[in-house]
Amino acid sequence: MKTFNSHYYSICKSYTKLLPLLIFCFLTACTGQNDTKQVLSPENQVPIAATAVNINTVSVIELEKLPHIGKQTAQQIVEHREKFGKFRKPEHLMFVRGISDRRFREIGSLIKVE
């Protein structure tokens, strides 16, 4: 049977193990050093060109006219649109195989959704 002192000792021992973790979390929160990914918000979205194409309505031939979009990638975009429905945001184009973040940034100002 445990005595009160041994139970108190085990609780204190547990708290001393958690104390460095709590201090680290507190210091990280205070200094503002947190590892978060950049999220596209209205302030940092790519401006859309006046001649931007609507990726929900264009054909494979029109998609091929975009820089770095070949026939195969254009076909995959159309197939994705037919399978899953219209793109709700231009960023959703990155769900298509072959459209990386880098490629999207290169063509982001040339596409739109309506």
KARA-V801246 format. One line per field, one symbol per residue. burial: I if it has 9 or more other C-alpha atoms within 8 Angstrom, else O. A space follows every 10 residues. Layout:
burial->???
//
This chain:
burial->OOOOOOIOOO OOOOOOOOOO OOOOOOOIIO OOOOOOOOOO OOOOOOOIOO OIOIIIOIOI OOIIOIOOIO IOIIIIIIOI IOOOOOIOOI OIIIOIOOIO OOIIIOIIII IIIO
//
